[in-house]
């Protein structure tokens, strides 16, 4: 019984870490993955590097963005940070 009581603080610390660190990170990762899989042509996006552009074409792993001066750039899908509404 003393062993269980001795392990209780360690178990409590793991539970706190799970709810405040690991679980929210998993939710953010799932939301980002869902957003990247739902991209479509014409979406205004911002890359993780801060580049603003419009999706011109996309396939399974790559996205072609058109930036303001008409330049067409190729990025990996995972480089898309967010969609601008």
C-alpha positions in Angstrom: 0.0 0.0 0.0 2.9 2.4 0.7 4.2 1.8 -2.8 0.9 2.9 -4.3 0.9 6.0 -2.1 4.5 6.7 -3.1 3.6 6.5 -6.8 0.6 8.7 -6.5 2.4 12.0 -7.1 4.1 10.6 -10.2 0.8 9.4 -11.6 -0.8 12.8 -10.8 2.1 14.6 -12.6 1.6 12.4 -15.7 -2.1 13.2 -15.7 -1.5 16.9 -15.4 1.0 16.7 -18.3 -1.4 14.8 -20.4 -4.3 17.3 -20.0 -2.3 20.5 -20.3 0.5 19.6 -22.8 0.0 16.4 -24.8 -3.8 16.4 -25.4 -3.9 20.0 -26.7 -0.9 19.4 -29.0 -2.7 16.3 -30.4 -5.8 18.4 -31.0 -3.9 21.1 -32.8 -2.1 18.5 -34.9 -5.4 16.9 -35.9 -7.0 20.3 -36.8 -4.0 21.2 -38.9 -4.1 17.9 -40.7 -7.8 18.3 -41.4 -7.3 21.8 -42.7 -4.4 20.7 -45.0 -6.5 17.8 -46.4 -9.5 20.1 -47.1 -7.6 22.6 -49.2 -9.0 23.4 -52.6 -8.2 25.6 -55.6 -8.8 29.3 -55.0 -8.3 29.3 -51.2 -6.3 32.2 -49.8 -3.5 30.7 -47.6 -0.5 31.6 -45.5 2.5 29.3 -45.4 4.3 28.5 -42.2 7.0 30.9 -43.5 4.6 33.7 -43.8 4.1 33.8 -47.6 0.5 34.8 -48.7 -0.9 33.3 -51.8 -3.8 31.7 -53.6 -3.9 28.0 -54.4 -3.6 27.5 -58.1 -3.4 23.7 -58.2 -2.8 20.9 -55.8 -2.2 17.1 -55.7 -1.6 14.6 -52.9 1.5 16.1 -51.5 2.2 19.5 -53.2 0.4 22.8 -53.6 1.1 25.4 -56.3 0.5 29.0 -55.0 0.1 32.1 -57.0 1.5 35.2 -55.2 0.6 38.8 -55.8 2.8 39.4 -58.8 1.6 36.3 -60.7 4.5 34.2 -59.7 3.7 30.5 -59.3 5.4 28.7 -56.4 5.4 25.0 -55.4 5.1 24.0 -51.8 4.6 20.8 -49.8 1.1 20.6 -48.3 2.5 20.5 -44.8 3.9 24.0 -45.4 0.5 25.5 -45.5 -0.1 27.1 -42.1 -3.6 28.4 -42.3 -6.4 29.4 -44.7 -7.4 33.1 -44.7 -11.1 33.7 -44.7 
